[in-house]
Amino acid sequence: MGTRTKLLATVTLPIASMIWQPADAAAYRAMHPVEVAQDVILAQSNGDPSEEELRKQRRKQREEGRQQEQRGDQQERSKKREQAEEPKRSDEKRQSDSQRQQREERSKKREQQAEEPKRSDEKRQSDSQRQQREERSKKREQQAEEQKRSDEKRQSDSQRQQREVRNKKREQQAEEQKKNDDKRQSDSQRQERDKKREQQAEEQKQGDDKRKSDSQKARDQKREQEQRAGDKDQRPSDSKQTDRKDSDRKDSDRNQAGRDQPDGKQTDGKQTDRERAREERRQKAGADRERRAGEENRERPRRERDAERERIARDPSKTTETIDLPVVGGAAVLDSDKDADNRRDRSREETRKKREEERRKANVRVPRSDADAQVDRDGNRRRYDRHESIDRERGERRDRRPDYRDPDNVRIGRREDNRVIYNIDNRTFVRHYDSDRLSRRGGDTYYETLRDGRVRETIERPGGVRVVTIRNDYGTVIQRSRFVGDREYVLYYVPEVDYVDDRPFYDPGLDLPPMRLSVPVDEYIIDTSSDYDRDYREFLELPPVEPVERVYTLDEVKYSARIRDKVRRIDLDTITFATGSAEISMEQASTLRQVADAINELLDKDPSETFLIEGHTDAVGSDDSNLILSDERAESVANLLTDVYDIPPENLSTQGYGERYLKVSTDGAEQLNRRVTIRRVTPLVKPVASAE
């Protein structure tokens, strides 16, 4: 820096000043170094800048040059510093960015850590609020359900009362009609007798007129007039009043029939009278049939009661012995006891003695409801996963009904229509497929193949009703539902946890101890012939008499007497069949009205209720023939309940048992053994705990 400045001051500037000096300027005089130049006084000319001024200018220029140089040097140094410091700044920048990110992350982490307790508190609070809301909603639903049940009960009670009132009114009308008919008949007979007597008297008179004189004729005429007058006085006046009432009633009926016609048009009076007379005759015939059936039931001879058995039947829980029906010759009450008595591996006395010993260990508990009945072996109420719709799986359409295979190690006997006789372990069963009975109401039926060889059968009926059934490759019903529009009603459903697919016809009752009946016999069995005044609906609503360990398939319930014994039964012993026939007369069909009304009331409350109809015969005839006949009779009762009383066929299942479960122990003909039985098996064939 110093060398360049000196060179500029000593060489460059003097040369430049000489070159740029004007012509009249003073001669060049050698310049001294800068250090002594300040003592030199420059010569001056007029109008020209003096040497001092030039010197000042040059000095100013030199200072400006130095300043520029310094600025340039500073710029260079700053540039070099910047260049030298740029990596450092970039490192610092990267470091600061990293530190800033770390600080931001730490701050976010601290915020999150500070926020987590708040979120957890809010979550716990929201969970608590949600639980409270769910509890309130459940409580409201329970209250609504209870209100609905109470309303339905009141409604059903009111409907039952109305039906009773209507029935009484119809009975009174039928009785009055009968009295009127009898009265009119007696009046007409009296009139005919009077006419006959008059004709005879007239004939007698004509014969006497020929023989008697005129005076005698006059006396006879007078006497005859007096006799006629007396007969007229003795004729009752009720006949005239009845005729007037009948005439008035016909006129009012004719006017009412005219008012009921559209557009005010009246029908022909004669035609209306004929229709009304036909309807009256039909009602009268129905009332007569019901009256005669009731009288037959009341007048039917009863078997002699056994006093000792009646005492035990009033409280069976106090004994471990086999409970027999409280009549002379009555068989065991429980079908499972009858099965055990019929086994040939040991004598009946030994079998009953062993059952008594096992029953002493049994813990008797009567469930309070269907949900309370579905418990495990430890007594805990069973809970099942949420049911998935029967349509959840996509299937492959089939062109026809599949041929289900027969179980292994089964001896196949007689085949008749859609029924087949199976013999397993010296036990004989009749099996049939109920698809034909379910499709009697019309509609289309198609089949689909599902996984694991299962088949889905769909029956479509008019009105948007579908009945969907899933069967395994043996034809066993695994699941069945009825769809009404988009609403699904589950009829049969065995959860995967309870379903055993590899043991067809296995009796699950063999894994259970002998049943110990703990309710009175008259609360376990109802005979329609003797208990015609019972409330059948209330009886059918009662829960099972012992806990239900798991959900069973429909076939397991059908083929296991031990499992069926868990639910109560109604013996329809008012239904009698001709020998070798499964037909039911209309007079006997009327005896099912009370039971059918009870079933319909239960279905109005819960359309998914299911009922098993069992057919039984006496011991006359071969075992195979009785099995098929009893199965046909059970199906006849189911068809009658559907056709006459409009009970959906899918809510009914049928099974024939032949002569296996007799009510009276006899090998001969016995009316009490030829019967049909109804049980409500809903808590046995589907989960009900989740519904309450």
HELIX and SHEET records of a PDB file:
HELIX    1   1 GLY A    2  LEU A    7  1                                   6    
HELIX    2   2 LEU A    8  THR A   12  3                                   5    
HELIX    3   3 LEU A   13  TRP A   20  1                                   8    
HELIX    4   4 VAL A   34  ALA A   37  1                                   4    
HELIX    5   5 GLU A   51  ARG A  211  1                                 161    
HELIX    6   6 ASP A  214  GLN A  234  1                                  21    
HELIX    7   7 ASP A  238  ASP A  260  1                                  23    
HELIX    8   8 PRO A  262  GLY A  264  5                                   3    
HELIX    9   9 GLY A  269  GLU A  299  1                                  31    
HELIX   10  10 ALA A  307  ARG A  314  1                                   8    
HELIX   11  11 PRO A  316  LYS A  318  5                                   3    
HELIX   12  12 ASP A  335  ASN A  342  1                                   8    
HELIX   13  13 ARG A  348  ARG A  359  1                                  12    
HELIX   14  14 ASP A  370  ALA A  373  1                                   4    
HELIX   15  15 SER A  435  LEU A  438  1                                   4    
HELIX   16  16 ARG A  451  GLY A  453  5                                   3    
HELIX   17  17 PRO A  508  ASP A  511  5                                   4    
HELIX   18  18 VAL A  521  GLU A  523  5                                   3    
HELIX   19  19 TYR A  536  GLU A  541  1                                   6    
HELIX   20  20 LEU A  554  TYR A  559  1                                   6    
HELIX   21  21 ALA A  561  ARG A  564  1                                   4    
HELIX   22  22 MET A  586  ALA A  589  1                                   4    
HELIX   23  23 SER A  590  LEU A  592  5                                   3    
HELIX   24  24 ARG A  593  LYS A  605  1                                  13    
HELIX   25  25 ASP A  623  ASP A  643  1                                  21    
HELIX   26  26 PRO A  649  ASN A  651  5                                   3    
HELIX   27  27 GLN A  671  ASN A  673  5                                   3    
HELIX   28  28 THR A  682  VAL A  685  1                                   4    
HELIX   29  29 ALA A  689  ALA A  691  5                                   3    
SHEET    1   A 6 GLU A 396  ARG A 398  0                                        
SHEET    2   A 6 ASP A 444  THR A 449 -1                                        
SHEET    3   A 6 VAL A 455  ARG A 461 -1                                        
SHEET    4   A 6 VAL A 465  ARG A 471 -1                                        
SHEET    5   A 6 VAL A 477  VAL A 484 -1                                        
SHEET    6   A 6 ARG A 487  TYR A 493 -1                                        
SHEET    1   B 3 ARG A 411  GLU A 416  0                                        
SHEET    2   B 3 ARG A 419  ILE A 424 -1                                        
SHEET    3   B 3 ARG A 427  HIS A 432 -1                                        
SHEET    1   C 5 ILE A 525  ASP A 527  0                                        
SHEET    2   C 5 ARG A 569  ASP A 571  1                                        
SHEET    3   C 5 VAL A 676  ARG A 680 -1                                        
SHEET    4   C 5 PHE A 611  GLY A 615 -1                                        
SHEET    5   C 5 LEU A 652  GLY A 656  1                                        
END                                                                             
